[in-house]
Amino acid sequence: MHPQVSWILSRQAALTIILALAAWLMFSEIAGISVLIGGSIGIIANLGYVLRAMRMNVGLDPVKAYRAQTAGEGFKFLLTLIGFALVFLKFKEVSVFPLFLGYASTLVIFWMALLKQR
């Protein structure tokens, strides 16, 4: 796996764990679990994107690169939808705001990765 991908996924996991512990300590066990689940949905979706997009051998062909990225984004969206659907169907006690906070925190890491490259 590309070092930048590993950096992003590891930081997403670390931030999710830190926020989940903070939510658990400051609010409740359900809040902590909700943050953890939301972050996990983001991490799994991003991992799915990487595995799907990087699976295609694109070389220097921009059309193939575009198709690989599109396929990866579509798979990521599908995994995100499935993740949230499962949570709302199976985890009735979920705390919605912490759930989405956990998910959104994984998006922040992408901005950090862009800043890191400058």
NUTI-433272 format. One record per atom (N, C-alpha, C): residue number from 0; atom name; x, y, z. Coordinates in nm, 2 decimals. Each point is the difference from the previous one (the first is absolute). Example, Ala and Ser with C-alpha at 12.3 -4.5 7.8 and 13.67 -1.06 7.14 Angstrom:
<nodes>
(node 0, 'N', (1.32, -0.57, 0.78))
(node 0, 'CA', (-0.09, 0.12, 0.00))
(node 0, 'C', (0.09, 0.12, 0.00))
(node 1, 'N', (-0.04, 0.11, -0.07))
(node 1, 'CA', (0.09, 0.11, 0.00))
(node 1, 'C', (-0.08, 0.11, 0.08))
</nodes>
This chain:
<nodes>
(node 0, 'N', (0.08, -0.12, 0.00))
(node 0, 'CA', (-0.08, 0.12, 0.00))
(node 0, 'C', (0.09, 0.12, 0.00))
(node 1, 'N', (-0.04, 0.10, -0.07))
(node 1, 'CA', (0.07, 0.13, -0.02))
(node 1, 'C', (0.02, 0.06, 0.14))
(node 2, 'N', (0.12, 0.06, 0.03))
(node 2, 'CA', (0.02, 0.06, 0.14))
(node 2, 'C', (-0.10, 0.11, 0.03))
(node 3, 'N', (-0.04, 0.08, -0.09))
(node 3, 'CA', (-0.10, 0.10, 0.03))
(node 3, 'C', (-0.13, -0.06, 0.03))
(node 4, 'N', (-0.04, -0.10, -0.06))
(node 4, 'CA', (-0.13, -0.07, 0.03))
(node 4, 'C', (0.01, -0.06, 0.14))
(node 5, 'N', (0.11, -0.06, 0.04))
(node 5, 'CA', (0.02, -0.05, 0.13))
(node 5, 'C', (0.00, 0.11, 0.11))
(node 6, 'N', (0.06, 0.11, -0.04))
(node 6, 'CA', (0.00, 0.12, 0.09))
(node 6, 'C', (-0.15, 0.05, 0.03))
(node 7, 'N', (-0.07, 0.01, -0.11))
(node 7, 'CA', (-0.14, 0.05, 0.01))
(node 7, 'C', (-0.08, -0.10, 0.09))
(node 8, 'N', (0.00, -0.13, -0.03))
(node 8, 'CA', (-0.08, -0.10, 0.07))
(node 8, 'C', (0.04, -0.01, 0.14))
(node 9, 'N', (0.13, 0.01, 0.03))
(node 9, 'CA', (0.04, -0.01, 0.14))
(node 9, 'C', (-0.04, 0.12, 0.08))
(node 10, 'N', (0.01, 0.12, -0.06))
(node 10, 'CA', (-0.04, 0.12, 0.07))
(node 10, 'C', (-0.15, 0.00, 0.02))
(node 11, 'N', (-0.08, -0.05, -0.10))
(node 11, 'CA', (-0.14, 0.00, 0.02))
(node 11, 'C', (-0.04, -0.10, 0.12))
(node 12, 'N', (0.07, -0.11, 0.01))
(node 12, 'CA', (-0.03, -0.09, 0.11))
(node 12, 'C', (0.04, 0.06, 0.13))
(node 13, 'N', (0.12, 0.07, 0.01))
(node 13, 'CA', (0.04, 0.06, 0.12))
(node 13, 'C', (-0.10, 0.11, 0.04))
(node 14, 'N', (-0.04, 0.09, -0.09))
(node 14, 'CA', (-0.09, 0.10, 0.04))
(node 14, 'C', (-0.13, -0.05, 0.04))
(node 15, 'N', (-0.05, -0.11, -0.06))
(node 15, 'CA', (-0.13, -0.06, 0.04))
(node 15, 'C', (0.01, -0.05, 0.14))
(node 16, 'N', (0.11, -0.07, 0.03))
(node 16, 'CA', (0.01, -0.06, 0.13))
(node 16, 'C', (0.01, 0.11, 0.11))
(node 17, 'N', (0.08, 0.11, -0.03))
(node 17, 'CA', (0.01, 0.11, 0.10))
(node 17, 'C', (-0.14, 0.07, 0.02))
(node 18, 'N', (-0.07, 0.02, -0.11))
(node 18, 'CA', (-0.13, 0.07, 0.02))
(node 18, 'C', (-0.10, -0.10, 0.07))
(node 19, 'N', (0.01, -0.13, -0.03))
(node 19, 'CA', (-0.09, -0.09, 0.07))
(node 19, 'C', (0.02, -0.01, 0.15))
(node 20, 'N', (0.13, 0.00, 0.03))
(node 20, 'CA', (0.03, 0.00, 0.15))
(node 20, 'C', (-0.04, 0.13, 0.06))
(node 21, 'N', (0.02, 0.12, -0.07))
(node 21, 'CA', (-0.04, 0.12, 0.06))
(node 21, 'C', (-0.16, 0.01, 0.02))
(node 22, 'N', (-0.07, -0.05, -0.10))
(node 22, 'CA', (-0.15, 0.00, 0.00))
(node 22, 'C', (-0.04, -0.09, 0.12))
(node 23, 'N', (0.06, -0.12, 0.01))
(node 23, 'CA', (-0.03, -0.09, 0.11))
(node 23, 'C', (0.02, 0.06, 0.14))
(node 24, 'N', (0.12, 0.07, 0.01))
(node 24, 'CA', (0.03, 0.05, 0.13))
(node 24, 'C', (-0.09, 0.13, 0.03))
(node 25, 'N', (-0.03, 0.08, -0.10))
(node 25, 'CA', (-0.07, 0.12, 0.03))
(node 25, 'C', (-0.15, -0.01, 0.00))
(node 26, 'N', (-0.05, -0.10, -0.08))
(node 26, 'CA', (-0.14, -0.01, -0.02))
(node 26, 'C', (-0.06, -0.14, 0.05))
(node 27, 'N', (0.02, -0.10, -0.08))
(node 27, 'CA', (-0.05, -0.13, 0.03))
(node 27, 'C', (0.07, -0.11, -0.08))
(node 28, 'N', (-0.03, -0.12, 0.05))
(node 28, 'CA', (0.06, -0.12, -0.08))
(node 28, 'C', (-0.06, 0.00, -0.14))
(node 29, 'N', (-0.13, 0.03, -0.01))
(node 29, 'CA', (-0.07, -0.01, -0.13))
(node 29, 'C', (0.06, 0.11, -0.09))
(node 30, 'N', (0.03, 0.12, 0.05))
(node 30, 'CA', (0.06, 0.10, -0.08))
(node 30, 'C', (0.14, -0.04, -0.05))
(node 31, 'N', (0.08, -0.07, 0.08))
(node 31, 'CA', (0.13, -0.04, -0.04))
(node 31, 'C', (-0.01, -0.11, -0.11))
(node 32, 'N', (-0.09, -0.10, 0.02))
(node 32, 'CA', (-0.02, -0.10, -0.09))
(node 32, 'C', (-0.05, 0.06, -0.14))
(node 33, 'N', (-0.09, 0.10, 0.01))
(node 33, 'CA', (-0.05, 0.06, -0.12))
(node 33, 'C', (0.11, 0.07, -0.08))
(node 34, 'N', (0.09, 0.07, 0.07))
(node 34, 'CA', (0.11, 0.06, -0.07))
(node 34, 'C', (0.09, -0.11, -0.06))
(node 35, 'N', (0.02, -0.10, 0.07))
(node 35, 'CA', (0.09, -0.11, -0.05))
(node 35, 'C', (-0.07, -0.07, -0.13))
(node 36, 'N', (-0.13, -0.02, 0.01))
(node 36, 'CA', (-0.06, -0.06, -0.12))
(node 36, 'C', (0.00, 0.10, -0.12))
(node 37, 'N', (-0.03, 0.13, 0.03))
(node 37, 'CA', (0.01, 0.10, -0.11))
(node 37, 'C', (0.13, 0.01, -0.07))
(node 38, 'N', (0.11, 0.00, 0.09))
(node 38, 'CA', (0.13, 0.00, -0.06))
(node 38, 'C', (0.04, -0.13, -0.07))
(node 39, 'N', (-0.05, -0.11, 0.05))
(node 39, 'CA', (0.02, -0.12, -0.07))
(node 39, 'C', (-0.06, -0.01, -0.14))
(node 40, 'N', (-0.12, 0.06, -0.01))
(node 40, 'CA', (-0.07, 0.00, -0.13))
(node 40, 'C', (0.09, 0.08, -0.10))
(node 41, 'N', (0.05, 0.11, 0.05))
(node 41, 'CA', (0.09, 0.08, -0.09))
(node 41, 'C', (0.13, -0.07, -0.04))
(node 42, 'N', (0.06, -0.07, 0.10))
(node 42, 'CA', (0.12, -0.07, -0.03))
(node 42, 'C', (-0.02, -0.11, -0.09))
(node 43, 'N', (-0.10, -0.08, 0.02))
(node 43, 'CA', (-0.03, -0.12, -0.09))
(node 43, 'C', (-0.04, 0.05, -0.14))
(node 44, 'N', (-0.07, 0.11, -0.01))
(node 44, 'CA', (-0.04, 0.05, -0.13))
(node 44, 'C', (0.13, 0.05, -0.07))
(node 45, 'N', (0.09, 0.07, 0.07))
(node 45, 'CA', (0.12, 0.05, -0.06))
(node 45, 'C', (0.09, -0.12, -0.04))
(node 46, 'N', (0.01, -0.10, 0.08))
(node 46, 'CA', (0.08, -0.12, -0.04))
(node 46, 'C', (-0.06, -0.07, -0.12))
(node 47, 'N', (-0.13, 0.00, -0.01))
(node 47, 'CA', (-0.07, -0.06, -0.12))
(node 47, 'C', (0.03, 0.08, -0.12))
(node 48, 'N', (0.00, 0.13, 0.01))
(node 48, 'CA', (0.04, 0.09, -0.11))
(node 48, 'C', (0.14, -0.03, -0.05))
(node 49, 'N', (0.09, -0.01, 0.10))
(node 49, 'CA', (0.14, -0.02, -0.04))
(node 49, 'C', (0.02, -0.14, -0.07))
(node 50, 'N', (-0.06, -0.10, 0.06))
(node 50, 'CA', (0.01, -0.13, -0.06))
(node 50, 'C', (-0.06, -0.01, -0.14))
(node 51, 'N', (-0.11, 0.06, -0.01))
(node 51, 'CA', (-0.07, 0.00, -0.14))
(node 51, 'C', (0.07, 0.09, -0.10))
(node 52, 'N', (0.04, 0.12, 0.04))
(node 52, 'CA', (0.06, 0.09, -0.10))
(node 52, 'C', (0.14, -0.04, -0.03))
(node 53, 'N', (0.08, -0.05, 0.10))
(node 53, 'CA', (0.14, -0.04, -0.03))
(node 53, 'C', (0.01, -0.14, -0.06))
(node 54, 'N', (-0.11, -0.07, -0.01))
(node 54, 'CA', (0.00, -0.14, -0.06))
(node 54, 'C', (0.02, 0.01, -0.15))
(node 55, 'N', (-0.05, 0.11, -0.06))
(node 55, 'CA', (0.01, 0.01, -0.14))
(node 55, 'C', (0.13, 0.05, -0.04))
(node 56, 'N', (0.06, -0.06, -0.10))
(node 56, 'CA', (0.14, 0.04, -0.05))
(node 56, 'C', (-0.03, 0.11, -0.10))
(node 57, 'N', (0.03, 0.12, 0.03))
(node 57, 'CA', (-0.04, 0.11, -0.09))
(node 57, 'C', (0.12, 0.05, -0.07))
(node 58, 'N', (0.12, -0.02, 0.04))
(node 58, 'CA', (0.12, 0.05, -0.07))
(node 58, 'C', (-0.01, 0.15, -0.01))
(node 59, 'N', (0.03, 0.05, -0.12))
(node 59, 'CA', (-0.01, 0.15, -0.03))
(node 59, 'C', (-0.13, 0.04, -0.07))
(node 60, 'N', (-0.09, -0.09, -0.02))
(node 60, 'CA', (-0.12, 0.02, -0.07))
(node 60, 'C', (-0.10, 0.08, 0.09))
(node 61, 'N', (-0.03, 0.13, -0.04))
(node 61, 'CA', (-0.09, 0.08, 0.08))
(node 61, 'C', (-0.14, -0.05, 0.01))
(node 62, 'N', (-0.05, -0.06, -0.11))
(node 62, 'CA', (-0.13, -0.06, 0.00))
(node 62, 'C', (-0.01, -0.11, 0.10))
(node 63, 'N', (0.10, -0.09, 0.00))
(node 63, 'CA', (-0.01, -0.11, 0.10))
(node 63, 'C', (0.02, 0.05, 0.14))
(node 64, 'N', (0.08, 0.10, 0.02))
(node 64, 'CA', (0.01, 0.06, 0.13))
(node 64, 'C', (-0.13, 0.06, 0.05))
(node 65, 'N', (-0.07, 0.07, -0.09))
(node 65, 'CA', (-0.13, 0.05, 0.04))
(node 65, 'C', (-0.10, -0.11, 0.03))
(node 66, 'N', (0.00, -0.10, -0.08))
(node 66, 'CA', (-0.09, -0.12, 0.03))
(node 66, 'C', (0.03, -0.06, 0.13))
(node 67, 'N', (0.13, -0.02, 0.03))
(node 67, 'CA', (0.04, -0.06, 0.12))
(node 67, 'C', (-0.05, 0.08, 0.12))
(node 68, 'N', (0.02, 0.13, -0.01))
(node 68, 'CA', (-0.04, 0.09, 0.11))
(node 68, 'C', (-0.16, 0.00, 0.01))
(node 69, 'N', (-0.07, 0.00, -0.11))
(node 69, 'CA', (-0.14, 0.00, 0.00))
(node 69, 'C', (-0.05, -0.13, 0.07))
(node 70, 'N', (0.06, -0.11, -0.04))
(node 70, 'CA', (-0.04, -0.13, 0.06))
(node 70, 'C', (0.03, 0.00, 0.15))
(node 71, 'N', (0.11, 0.05, 0.04))
(node 71, 'CA', (0.03, 0.01, 0.14))
(node 71, 'C', (-0.09, 0.09, 0.08))
(node 72, 'N', (-0.04, 0.11, -0.06))
(node 72, 'CA', (-0.10, 0.09, 0.07))
(node 72, 'C', (-0.13, -0.06, 0.01))
(node 73, 'N', (-0.04, -0.07, -0.11))
(node 73, 'CA', (-0.13, -0.07, 0.01))
(node 73, 'C', (-0.01, -0.11, 0.10))
(node 74, 'N', (0.11, -0.08, 0.01))
(node 74, 'CA', (0.01, -0.10, 0.10))
(node 74, 'C', (0.00, 0.06, 0.14))
(node 75, 'N', (0.07, 0.11, 0.02))
(node 75, 'CA', (0.01, 0.07, 0.13))
(node 75, 'C', (-0.14, 0.04, 0.04))
(node 76, 'N', (-0.07, 0.06, -0.09))
(node 76, 'CA', (-0.14, 0.05, 0.02))
(node 76, 'C', (-0.09, -0.12, 0.04))
(node 77, 'N', (0.01, -0.11, -0.07))
(node 77, 'CA', (-0.08, -0.12, 0.03))
(node 77, 'C', (0.03, -0.05, 0.14))
(node 78, 'N', (0.13, -0.01, 0.04))
(node 78, 'CA', (0.04, -0.05, 0.13))
(node 78, 'C', (-0.05, 0.10, 0.11))
(node 79, 'N', (0.00, 0.13, -0.03))
(node 79, 'CA', (-0.05, 0.10, 0.10))
(node 79, 'C', (-0.15, -0.02, 0.02))
(node 80, 'N', (-0.07, -0.01, -0.11))
(node 80, 'CA', (-0.15, -0.02, 0.02))
(node 80, 'C', (-0.03, -0.13, 0.07))
(node 81, 'N', (0.07, -0.11, -0.03))
(node 81, 'CA', (-0.02, -0.13, 0.07))
(node 81, 'C', (0.03, 0.02, 0.15))
(node 82, 'N', (0.11, 0.06, 0.03))
(node 82, 'CA', (0.04, 0.02, 0.14))
(node 82, 'C', (-0.10, 0.07, 0.08))
(node 83, 'N', (-0.05, 0.12, -0.05))
(node 83, 'CA', (-0.10, 0.07, 0.07))
(node 83, 'C', (-0.13, -0.07, 0.01))
(node 84, 'N', (-0.04, -0.07, -0.11))
(node 84, 'CA', (-0.12, -0.07, 0.00))
(node 84, 'C', (0.00, -0.11, 0.11))
(node 85, 'N', (0.11, -0.07, 0.01))
(node 85, 'CA', (0.01, -0.11, 0.10))
(node 85, 'C', (0.00, 0.06, 0.14))
(node 86, 'N', (0.06, 0.11, 0.02))
(node 86, 'CA', (0.00, 0.06, 0.13))
(node 86, 'C', (-0.14, 0.04, 0.04))
(node 87, 'N', (-0.07, 0.07, -0.09))
(node 87, 'CA', (-0.14, 0.05, 0.03))
(node 87, 'C', (-0.10, -0.12, 0.02))
(node 88, 'N', (0.03, -0.11, -0.07))
(node 88, 'CA', (-0.09, -0.12, 0.01))
(node 88, 'C', (0.03, -0.08, 0.12))
(node 89, 'N', (0.13, -0.01, 0.04))
(node 89, 'CA', (0.04, -0.10, 0.10))
(node 89, 'C', (0.03, 0.06, 0.14))
(node 90, 'N', (0.04, 0.13, 0.00))
(node 90, 'CA', (0.04, 0.06, 0.13))
(node 90, 'C', (-0.09, 0.11, 0.03))
(node 91, 'N', (-0.11, -0.03, 0.06))
(node 91, 'CA', (-0.11, 0.09, 0.03))
(node 91, 'C', (0.04, 0.11, 0.10))
(node 92, 'N', (0.10, -0.03, 0.09))
(node 92, 'CA', (0.04, 0.10, 0.10))
(node 92, 'C', (0.10, 0.10, -0.05))
(node 93, 'N', (0.03, -0.01, -0.13))
(node 93, 'CA', (0.11, 0.09, -0.05))
(node 93, 'C', (-0.03, 0.15, 0.03))
(node 94, 'N', (0.11, 0.07, 0.03))
(node 94, 'CA', (-0.01, 0.14, 0.02))
(node 94, 'C', (0.04, 0.06, -0.14))
(node 95, 'N', (-0.09, 0.07, -0.06))
(node 95, 'CA', (0.02, 0.04, -0.14))
(node 95, 'C', (0.11, 0.11, -0.02))
(node 96, 'N', (0.00, 0.10, 0.09))
(node 96, 'CA', (0.11, 0.10, -0.02))
(node 96, 'C', (0.14, -0.05, 0.02))
(node 97, 'N', (0.03, -0.08, 0.10))
(node 97, 'CA', (0.13, -0.06, 0.01))
(node 97, 'C', (0.03, -0.10, -0.12))
(node 98, 'N', (-0.10, -0.07, -0.05))
(node 98, 'CA', (0.02, -0.09, -0.11))
(node 98, 'C', (0.05, 0.08, -0.12))
(node 99, 'N', (-0.07, 0.11, -0.03))
(node 99, 'CA', (0.05, 0.08, -0.12))
(node 99, 'C', (0.12, 0.08, 0.03))
(node 100, 'N', (0.03, 0.04, 0.13))
(node 100, 'CA', (0.12, 0.06, 0.03))
(node 100, 'C', (0.12, -0.10, -0.02))
(node 101, 'N', (-0.02, -0.12, 0.04))
(node 101, 'CA', (0.11, -0.10, -0.03))
(node 101, 'C', (0.02, -0.02, -0.15))
(node 102, 'N', (-0.11, 0.00, -0.08))
(node 102, 'CA', (0.02, -0.02, -0.14))
(node 102, 'C', (0.07, 0.13, -0.06))
(node 103, 'N', (-0.05, 0.11, 0.04))
(node 103, 'CA', (0.06, 0.13, -0.06))
(node 103, 'C', (0.14, 0.02, 0.04))
(node 104, 'N', (0.04, -0.06, 0.12))
(node 104, 'CA', (0.14, 0.02, 0.04))
(node 104, 'C', (0.10, -0.07, -0.10))
(node 105, 'N', (-0.05, -0.11, -0.06))
(node 105, 'CA', (0.09, -0.07, -0.10))
(node 105, 'C', (0.02, 0.09, -0.12))
(node 106, 'N', (-0.10, 0.09, -0.03))
(node 106, 'CA', (0.02, 0.09, -0.12))
(node 106, 'C', (0.10, 0.10, 0.03))
(node 107, 'N', (0.02, 0.04, 0.13))
(node 107, 'CA', (0.09, 0.11, 0.03))
(node 107, 'C', (0.15, -0.05, -0.03))
(node 108, 'N', (0.02, -0.13, 0.01))
(node 108, 'CA', (0.13, -0.05, -0.02))
(node 108, 'C', (0.05, 0.03, -0.15))
(node 109, 'N', (-0.10, -0.01, -0.09))
(node 109, 'CA', (0.04, 0.03, -0.14))
(node 109, 'C', (0.06, 0.14, -0.02))
(node 110, 'N', (-0.06, 0.10, 0.08))
(node 110, 'CA', (0.05, 0.13, -0.01))
(node 110, 'C', (0.14, 0.01, 0.06))
(node 111, 'N', (0.02, -0.07, 0.11))
(node 111, 'CA', (0.13, -0.01, 0.06))
(node 111, 'C', (0.10, -0.06, -0.10))
(node 112, 'N', (-0.04, -0.10, -0.07))
(node 112, 'CA', (0.09, -0.06, -0.10))
(node 112, 'C', (0.04, 0.10, -0.11))
(node 113, 'N', (-0.10, 0.08, -0.04))
(node 113, 'CA', (0.03, 0.10, -0.11))
(node 113, 'C', (0.10, 0.10, 0.06))
(node 114, 'N', (-0.02, 0.05, 0.12))
(node 114, 'CA', (0.09, 0.10, 0.06))
(node 114, 'C', (0.14, -0.06, 0.03))
(node 115, 'N', (0.00, -0.13, 0.03))
(node 115, 'CA', (0.13, -0.07, 0.02))
(node 115, 'C', (0.09, 0.00, -0.12))
(node 116, 'N', (-0.06, 0.00, -0.12))
(node 116, 'CA', (0.07, -0.01, -0.13))
(node 116, 'C', (0.06, 0.14, -0.04))
(node 117, 'N', (-0.05, 0.11, 0.06))
(node 117, 'CA', (0.05, 0.13, -0.04))
(node 117, 'C', (0.12, 0.04, 0.07))
</nodes>
